[in-house]
Amino acid sequence: MTSSSSTPSRSGIFYFSQGWKLIALPGIRRFVFMPLLINILLMGGAFWWLFTRLDRWIPALLSYVPDWLQWLSYLIWPLAVLSILLVFGYLFSTITNWIAAPFNGLLAEQLEARLTGATPPDSGVLGIMKDLPRVMKREWQKLAWYLPRAVLLLILYFIPGIGQTVAPVLWFLFSAWMMAIQYCDYPFDNHKVPFRTMREALRGRKMTNMQFGMMVNLFTMIPIINLFIMPVAICGATSMWVDNFRQAHASWR
């Protein structure tokens, strides 16, 4: 069994790379199927829709650039593209995670048992249905924490100059942290660790979690690869839970 006392400190990049390996483990692949299918259908369709509209939205966003910054258009244009990909990437990811949340929790539960050598819980359709109210309540908690902060950042986009330069950087950092919260929360929630306690635990290893969130963020913006990102992120986050958080927080269950 792995534990925080016996495992050397590892980076968030390491755990993200672990996610790609863990989704292929025998006995785990069948629990990857539903999150993967939901992600392919929703994320694939959403990004196809987004790319058909970029040619209209980019000029609209650049219209907020003041005349004295027009000479920076060659730099602001890619930042505008990045901004749209970041905002809508997280929006699509949130919707997908809402729909797939019960299956995401099941994948985290089964993988944790595999990584720790415990007996896998016998969670079938009835188990998923029983946990559905708790899982949906947790998704609401994440959304309630996210929305006020996201609205404040989105307002920055409409401030000339700042909206096309500083706002994309701040949004990237914020959405990276939110990605860490989103995916690390599944193993925490499986053990019924309160949402606030989970956030405090993640802040205790902020650099590791920011690295992990940044990697998820970046790969969410890459077409084709982003179709696989949800189960990969769940597996990577579960591995991070086992190494760094399980020993201190598993007793909540």
C-alpha positions as CSV (number, residue, x, y, z in Angstrom):
1,M,0.0,0.0,0.0
2,T,1.2,3.5,-0.9
3,S,1.1,6.2,1.7
4,S,2.3,9.8,2.1
5,S,4.9,8.7,4.6
6,S,6.6,6.2,2.3
7,T,6.2,8.0,-1.0
8,P,8.7,10.7,-2.0
9,S,7.3,14.1,-3.1
10,R,6.3,14.0,-6.7
11,S,5.2,16.7,-9.1
12,G,1.7,17.3,-10.5
13,I,3.2,16.6,-14.0
14,F,4.2,13.1,-12.7
15,Y,0.7,12.4,-11.6
16,F,-0.8,13.6,-14.8
17,S,1.5,11.3,-16.8
18,Q,0.5,8.5,-14.4
19,G,-3.1,9.0,-15.4
20,W,-2.3,7.9,-19.0
21,K,-0.8,4.7,-17.7
22,L,-3.5,3.9,-15.2
23,I,-6.4,4.1,-17.6
24,A,-5.0,1.0,-19.3
25,L,-4.7,-1.2,-16.2
26,P,-6.5,-4.6,-16.5
27,G,-9.7,-4.5,-14.5
28,I,-9.8,-0.7,-14.6
29,R,-10.5,-0.3,-18.3
30,R,-14.1,-1.2,-18.0
31,F,-14.7,1.6,-15.5
32,V,-12.9,4.0,-17.8
33,F,-15.4,3.3,-20.6
34,M,-18.4,5.4,-19.5
35,P,-16.4,8.6,-18.6
36,L,-14.5,8.2,-21.8
37,L,-17.7,7.7,-23.9
38,I,-19.4,10.7,-22.3
39,N,-16.3,12.9,-22.8
40,I,-15.9,11.9,-26.4
41,L,-19.6,12.6,-27.3
42,L,-19.9,15.9,-25.4
43,M,-16.4,17.3,-25.6
44,G,-16.0,16.3,-29.2
45,G,-19.3,17.9,-30.2
46,A,-18.7,21.0,-28.1
47,F,-15.2,21.7,-29.6
48,W,-16.4,21.1,-33.1
49,W,-19.1,23.7,-32.5
50,L,-16.6,26.1,-31.0
51,F,-14.1,25.9,-33.9
52,T,-16.9,26.7,-36.4
53,R,-17.4,30.0,-34.6
54,L,-13.9,31.1,-33.8
55,D,-13.7,33.2,-37.0
56,R,-16.6,35.4,-35.8
57,W,-15.6,35.6,-32.1
58,I,-11.9,36.5,-32.5
59,P,-12.6,39.8,-34.4
60,A,-15.3,40.6,-31.8
61,L,-12.9,40.2,-28.9
62,L,-10.2,42.2,-30.7
63,S,-12.6,45.1,-31.2
64,Y,-12.1,45.9,-27.5
65,V,-8.4,46.6,-28.1
66,P,-7.8,50.3,-27.8
67,D,-6.0,52.1,-30.7
68,W,-2.8,52.6,-28.7
69,L,-2.4,48.9,-28.4
70,Q,-3.1,48.0,-32.1
71,W,0.6,47.6,-32.7
72,L,0.5,44.6,-30.4
73,S,-2.2,42.9,-32.5
74,Y,0.2,40.1,-33.5
75,L,0.6,39.2,-29.8
76,I,-3.0,39.9,-28.7
77,W,-4.6,37.7,-31.5
78,P,-3.1,34.4,-30.1
79,L,-4.1,35.5,-26.5
80,A,-7.6,36.1,-27.8
81,V,-7.7,32.5,-29.2
82,L,-6.3,31.2,-25.9
83,S,-8.9,33.1,-23.9
84,I,-11.8,31.6,-25.9
85,L,-10.3,28.1,-25.6
86,L,-9.7,28.5,-21.9
87,V,-13.2,29.8,-21.1
88,F,-15.1,27.4,-23.2
89,G,-12.8,24.5,-22.5
90,Y,-13.6,24.8,-18.8
91,L,-17.3,25.4,-19.5
92,F,-17.5,22.2,-21.7
93,S,-15.5,20.3,-19.1
94,T,-17.8,21.3,-16.3
95,I,-21.0,20.2,-18.2
96,T,-19.3,16.9,-19.1
97,N,-18.2,16.3,-15.5
98,W,-21.8,17.0,-14.2
99,I,-23.2,14.3,-16.5
100,A,-20.4,11.8,-15.9
101,A,-20.0,12.5,-12.1
102,P,-21.4,9.2,-10.8
103,F,-19.2,7.2,-13.2
104,N,-16.1,9.4,-12.4
105,G,-16.5,8.7,-8.7
106,L,-16.9,5.0,-9.5
107,L,-13.6,5.0,-11.5
108,A,-11.8,6.8,-8.7
109,E,-13.2,4.3,-6.1
110,Q,-12.1,1.2,-8.1
111,L,-8.7,2.6,-9.0
112,E,-8.0,3.5,-5.3
113,A,-8.8,0.0,-4.3
114,R,-6.4,-1.3,-7.0
115,L,-3.6,1.0,-6.0
116,T,-3.9,0.3,-2.2
117,G,-4.5,-3.5,-2.5
118,A,-7.9,-3.2,-0.9
119,T,-10.9,-5.3,-1.9
120,P,-12.7,-3.3,-4.7
121,P,-16.2,-2.2,-3.6
122,D,-19.1,-4.0,-5.3
123,S,-20.7,-0.8,-6.8
124,G,-23.2,-1.6,-9.5
125,V,-26.0,0.5,-10.9
126,L,-27.9,0.5,-7.6
127,G,-24.8,1.8,-5.8
128,I,-24.5,4.6,-8.4
129,M,-28.2,5.5,-7.9
130,K,-27.8,5.5,-4.1
131,D,-24.9,8.0,-4.2
132,L,-26.4,10.2,-6.9
133,P,-27.9,12.8,-4.5
134,R,-24.6,13.2,-2.6
135,V,-22.6,13.4,-5.8
136,M,-24.9,16.0,-7.4
137,K,-24.8,18.1,-4.2
138,R,-21.0,18.0,-4.4
139,E,-21.1,19.2,-8.0
140,W,-23.3,22.1,-6.9
141,Q,-20.8,23.0,-4.2
142,K,-18.0,23.2,-6.7
143,L,-20.2,25.3,-9.1
144,A,-21.2,27.7,-6.3
145,W,-17.5,28.2,-5.3
146,Y,-16.5,28.6,-9.0
147,L,-19.1,31.0,-10.4
148,P,-18.5,34.2,-8.4
149,R,-14.8,34.0,-9.1
150,A,-15.3,33.2,-12.7
151,V,-17.7,36.2,-13.2
152,L,-15.1,38.6,-11.7
153,L,-12.4,37.3,-14.1
154,L,-14.7,37.4,-17.1
155,I,-15.5,41.1,-16.3
156,L,-11.8,41.8,-16.8
157,Y,-12.1,40.7,-20.4
158,F,-14.2,43.7,-21.2
159,I,-11.6,46.2,-19.8
160,P,-9.6,47.5,-22.8
161,G,-6.0,46.5,-22.8
162,I,-6.3,44.4,-19.6
163,G,-8.9,42.1,-21.1
164,Q,-6.6,41.1,-24.0
165,T,-3.3,40.8,-22.0
166,V,-3.6,40.2,-18.3
167,A,-7.0,38.5,-18.2
168,P,-6.0,35.4,-20.2
169,V,-3.1,34.7,-17.9
170,L,-5.2,35.1,-14.7
171,W,-7.9,32.9,-16.3
172,F,-5.4,30.2,-17.1
173,L,-4.1,30.1,-13.5
174,F,-7.6,30.1,-12.1
175,S,-9.0,27.4,-14.4
176,A,-5.9,25.3,-13.6
177,W,-6.7,25.5,-9.9
178,M,-10.3,24.7,-10.7
179,M,-9.3,21.6,-12.7
180,A,-7.3,20.4,-9.8
181,I,-10.3,20.9,-7.5
182,Q,-12.7,19.2,-10.0
183,Y,-10.7,16.0,-10.5
184,C,-9.0,15.6,-7.1
185,D,-12.5,16.0,-5.5
186,Y,-13.7,12.5,-6.7
187,P,-11.5,10.4,-4.3
188,F,-12.1,13.0,-1.5
189,D,-15.9,12.8,-2.0
190,N,-15.8,9.0,-2.1
191,H,-14.5,9.2,1.5
192,K,-17.1,11.9,2.3
193,V,-14.4,14.5,3.1
194,P,-16.2,17.9,3.3
195,F,-15.6,20.2,0.3
196,R,-13.9,22.9,2.4
197,T,-11.6,20.4,4.0
198,M,-10.7,19.1,0.6
199,R,-9.8,22.6,-0.6
200,E,-7.6,23.2,2.4
201,A,-5.8,19.9,1.8
202,L,-5.1,20.8,-1.8
203,R,-3.8,24.2,-0.7
204,G,-1.3,22.4,1.5
205,R,0.3,21.0,-1.7
206,K,-0.6,24.0,-3.9
207,M,2.4,23.7,-6.3
208,T,1.8,20.0,-7.0
209,N,-1.9,20.6,-7.6
210,M,-1.3,23.7,-9.7
211,Q,1.1,21.7,-11.9
212,F,-1.5,19.0,-12.2
213,G,-4.3,21.4,-13.1
214,M,-2.1,23.2,-15.6
215,M,-1.4,20.0,-17.5
216,V,-5.1,19.1,-17.5
217,N,-5.9,22.6,-18.7
218,L,-3.4,22.5,-21.5
219,F,-4.5,19.1,-22.8
220,T,-8.2,20.1,-22.6
221,M,-7.4,22.7,-25.3
222,I,-5.8,20.2,-27.7
223,P,-8.3,18.6,-30.2
224,I,-8.5,14.8,-30.2
225,I,-6.4,14.4,-27.1
226,N,-9.0,16.3,-25.1
227,L,-11.4,13.5,-25.8
228,F,-9.5,11.3,-23.4
229,I,-8.6,13.8,-20.8
230,M,-11.4,13.2,-18.3
231,P,-10.6,9.6,-17.3
232,V,-6.9,10.4,-17.5
233,A,-7.3,13.3,-15.0
234,I,-9.4,11.2,-12.7
235,C,-6.8,8.4,-12.6
236,G,-4.0,10.9,-12.1
237,A,-5.8,12.7,-9.3
238,T,-6.7,9.4,-7.6
239,S,-3.0,8.4,-7.7
240,M,-2.2,11.7,-6.1
241,W,-4.9,11.1,-3.4
242,V,-3.4,7.7,-2.5
243,D,0.2,9.1,-2.2
244,N,-0.5,12.4,-0.5
245,F,-3.9,12.6,1.1
246,R,-5.4,9.2,1.8
247,Q,-3.5,8.5,5.1
248,A,-4.8,11.8,6.7
249,H,-8.3,11.9,5.3
250,A,-9.6,8.3,4.6
251,S,-10.8,8.2,8.2
252,W,-13.7,10.5,7.3
253,R,-15.5,7.6,5.6
